[in-house]
């Protein structure tokens, strides 16, 4: 994860799916044995009658579905105009092409469960799409070219009907000190040198840092402090987001990125507050959650430890936020999905309503199509019905990410065979 970290690709590699044992036996004549008279017949294994069929997370859709009576998929108006971000999309494509050149990408695609989605096809699709983005003069021209040359694969979603839950994430900017002071006293930790040898179940968050977040020096984290923050929420939020840009108290700048984490699932602290009747679940956003803890700081001792996972960091010296495929993520052009199901680095298309600045400090939701690259993952991003959308760096990105939500759709685009 970036929590979350990234890298991208380009490699012409054809993958042949063969069974070497079957191939050898097919070329050898083997005499049939004569069965012993008293032998019982060997029963043919029959799968249990209720064995569920494994449905791929991505399903091809027809051209008619991709272009219905309302409008065709792929109308990405943000690419053009005075504030268009076409160059950002091209940069994100190049990151994915870099990843596809790696041995790791070759290993993953050799075992990808949907056989027609190969490394070579993903790579060729990115190269051709890049050409179309460069040559197209408008959203309509790019959309028409995409529909002529690409096939669409839709995520089955969380209901088998394509419904995908969206959230947003961002890279925060925080102030920290390299030394502990009376003001800067909440630490962030490096990954322990023996972390790979830690036995499971791992220690829980409360066991590592205490209920108040100040007891790490009394246990296994002693001496691993790398930065100190004035607010306990700051390092906690960085653990949620997976990376951050850091303003140091000495006037310098640096950055931190995910280096490892204990093996516990995601727990929504907002959901825990709602369950206890402290905040209404309806309309609960990250800004409201932070505001609650600002008003009730002692409640952090009760609720922050409920997310039992603990995340460790490494200093990245000002490098941009990086996704799980080890390349930089690009604001509004990178997404995080479940990488056990979705093709890493591939070209995708998302449909959802996202918040945009509307003047006067307001944010308003606008439903959009957006071409993106799948370059990240996260501990809370599980199943075919989840997408986390990278909003960028800084306060505005955080404000937008904090209220991003709702249900939308996720598609992957691949050149027609």
C-alpha positions, 0 to 999 in steps of 0.5 A: 500500500501507499500504505500505499506505494507505487511503480509502473511498466513496459515490457513485450512479453507473451505468456503461454499457459501450458501444462508440461506434464500433460504435454509429455504424457500426450506424446507417450504410449502407455499400455493400459493395465489389466484390472485385478478381478476382485478390485473395486471400481475407483469412483470418479470424484464429483464436486459437492453439489453446492460448490459455488462457481468462482466468478471473475472480478471483471466481466466483459461488457458489450459495446451497447452497454458501454455506449447506451442511450444516455452517453458513452463511457469515457467522456473525460472532460478534465483532460482539456481546457485551461485547467486540463490535466492531460500531462498528469495522465500521460505521466501516470501512464509512463509510471505504469509502463515502467512498472510493467517492465519489472520482474514483479509485474511479469510474475503477477501477470503470469498468474493473473486469474483472467487469462485474456488479461496478459502483461503484453496486452496491458502494455500494448493497451497503455501504449496505444491509449497514450498515443490517442491522448496525445493526438486527440483534440477533444474529449469527444475525439478521444472517447470515439477512438477508445470505443473503436479500439478498446474492449471494456471489462466491468468490475462485478462490484460488491453486489455482483451487479457492478456497484463499487464503493468509492473513498478518497485518500491523499498525502497530508502535510504535517509539521514535525521535529527530529527530536522530542520536546515538550511540545513535539512528543508523539512519535512516528516509528521506523520498522523494527529490524527484526520485524519479519521474525515477529511471531503472529499474532502480532502485538496490537496497537495498544500493546506497542504504544499504550492507550495514550500513544506515549508508551512506545519507549517502554517496549519493542519500539524503544529507540525506533522513533524517527519523528515527533509530532505535537498532535497525536492525530497527526501520526495516526492520520499518516498511518491511515494515509500511508505517506506524508510530506513533512515540514521540519521545525528546523525549516527543512522538508522531508517525507515519509512512506510506508515501510511495514505494518502489523497483521490486523484488519482495518477498523473504522474509528468513525464506525466505532464512534457511531456504534457507541452513539457518539456521532451519527453514521449518516453524513459522517466524514473525516473532517467531522471525525477530526473535529470530534477529537479536537473537542474531546481529546481524551476520547482518542485514548478510547477509540484510536487503539480500536484500529489494532494495526500499527504502521511503520515508516521510512524517510523518503527525503521529499519523494512523492507519494508512492503506491503499492506497485512502487511508482509515484501516484498521480493526483486524480489519475491513480486509484487503489484496488484489491491487487489480488483481483485487479490488474496492477498498473492497468488502464481503468475508467471510473464513474462517480461523483467527486467533490470539486472547489466551487468558490468561497471555500465550498465544495460541490459534487460533480459526477464524472468519468475519469481515466485512471491507472490502477497503481495502489492498494490498501488494507481497507481495500478488499474485494471487487467493490472497493476503489480508493481515489488519490486526491493529491497532496495538502489541505484541499486534497485532504478536504476533498478526500474526507468527503469523497464517497458514494457508489459508482462504477469501475471499468478496465480498458484493453485493446480488442483482440 
